[in-house]
Amino acid sequence: MKKLLRNGFLLIIVLVLIRGWLFRLTVAYHPISERATIAIEDEGFAQSIENQGIDTTLEYLVKRSLKLTT
């Protein structure tokens, strides 16, 4: 009985120590598809971008769009 308890305890300790490795071994992430690019359909917004000659990075465009819609 002591030997079984000791072996069970050691098994639990080993599993706790290698849980990250076991997780990475058994679980994998595979992307299904990539997000499509969305064209700017609002003519006013497109004109304001062209007229101001502003930065067209995605982060700036999102912030500008949110500001215009508030």
Backbone hydrogen bonds in HBPLUS format (Angstrom, degrees):
<---DONOR---> <-ACCEPTOR-->    atom                        ^
c    i                          cat <-CA-CA->   ^        H-A-AA   ^      H-
h    n   atom  resd res      DA  || num        DHA   H-A  angle D-A-AA Bond
n    s   type  num  typ     dist DA aas  dist angle  dist       angle   num
A0005-LEU N   A0001-MET O   3.02 MM   4  6.22 158.3  2.07 148.3 154.1     1
A0006-ARG N   A0002-LYS O   2.89 MM   4  6.07 159.1  1.94 148.2 154.2     2
A0007-ASN N   A0003-LYS O   2.92 MM   4  6.08 161.5  1.96 148.5 153.4     3
A0008-GLY N   A0004-LEU O   2.96 MM   4  6.07 155.3  2.03 143.5 150.5     4
A0009-PHE N   A0005-LEU O   2.95 MM   4  6.12 157.5  2.00 146.4 152.5     5
A0010-LEU N   A0006-ARG O   2.91 MM   4  6.15 159.1  1.95 149.7 155.5     6
A0011-LEU N   A0007-ASN O   2.91 MM   4  6.06 153.5  1.98 143.8 151.2     7
A0012-ILE N   A0008-GLY O   3.00 MM   4  6.24 156.1  2.06 147.0 152.9     8
A0013-ILE N   A0009-PHE O   3.01 MM   4  6.28 158.9  2.06 148.5 154.1     9
A0014-VAL N   A0010-LEU O   2.92 MM   4  6.14 163.8  1.95 151.3 155.5    10
A0015-LEU N   A0011-LEU O   2.92 MM   4  6.11 161.1  1.96 149.1 154.5    11
A0016-VAL N   A0012-ILE O   2.96 MM   4  6.15 151.4  2.04 146.7 154.3    12
A0017-LEU N   A0013-ILE O   2.98 MM   4  6.21 154.2  2.05 148.4 155.5    13
A0018-ILE N   A0014-VAL O   3.02 MM   4  6.24 146.6  2.14 149.6 157.9    14
A0022-LEU N   A0018-ILE O   2.94 MM   4  6.17 161.8  1.98 156.0 161.6    15
A0023-PHE N   A0019-ARG O   2.90 MM   4  6.05 154.3  1.97 145.6 152.4    16
A0024-ARG N   A0020-GLY O   2.99 MM   4  6.24 169.5  2.00 153.9 155.7    17
A0025-LEU N   A0021-TRP O   2.93 MM   4  6.04 141.8  2.08 142.7 153.6    18
A0026-THR N   A0022-LEU O   3.08 MM   4  6.23 143.7  2.21 143.5 151.5    19
A0026-THR N   A0023-PHE O   3.17 MM   3  5.32 126.4  2.47  98.6 111.5    20
A0027-VAL N   A0023-PHE O   2.86 MM   4  5.83 148.1  1.96 159.1 166.8    21
A0046-ALA N   A0042-ASP O   3.01 MM   4  6.27 161.6  2.04 152.6 158.3    22
A0047-GLN N   A0043-GLU O   2.84 MM   4  6.01 157.9  1.88 150.3 156.1    23
A0048-SER N   A0044-GLY O   2.98 MM   4  6.19 155.4  2.04 144.3 151.0    24
A0049-ILE N   A0045-PHE O   3.10 MM   4  6.34 147.4  2.21 144.9 153.1    25
A0050-GLU N   A0046-ALA O   3.07 MM   4  6.35 161.5  2.11 148.0 152.7    26
A0051-ASN N   A0047-GLN O   2.79 MM   4  5.92 167.5  1.80 158.8 162.1    27
A0052-GLN N   A0048-SER O   3.23 MM   4  6.03 156.7  2.28 135.0 140.4    28
A0053-GLY N   A0049-ILE O   3.19 MM   4  6.10 133.0  2.43 138.5 149.1    29
A0061-LEU N   A0057-THR O   3.01 MM   4  6.27 165.9  2.03 158.3 162.6    30
A0062-VAL N   A0058-LEU O   2.94 MM   4  6.13 155.6  2.00 152.8 158.7    31
A0063-LYS N   A0059-GLU O   3.07 MM   4  6.30 166.0  2.09 148.8 152.5    32
A0064-ARG N   A0060-TYR O   2.84 MM   4  6.03 162.8  1.87 154.6 159.8    33
A0065-SER N   A0061-LEU O   2.89 MM   4  5.98 157.7  1.94 143.0 149.3    34
A0066-LEU N   A0062-VAL O   2.95 MM   4  6.16 161.0  1.99 151.6 156.5    35
A0067-LYS N   A0063-LYS O   2.95 MM   4  6.16 152.1  2.03 145.0 153.1    36
A0068-LEU N   A0064-ARG O   2.92 MM   4  6.18 155.0  1.99 149.6 156.1    37
A0069-THR N   A0065-SER O   3.03 MM   4  6.22 144.9  2.16 145.3 154.3    38
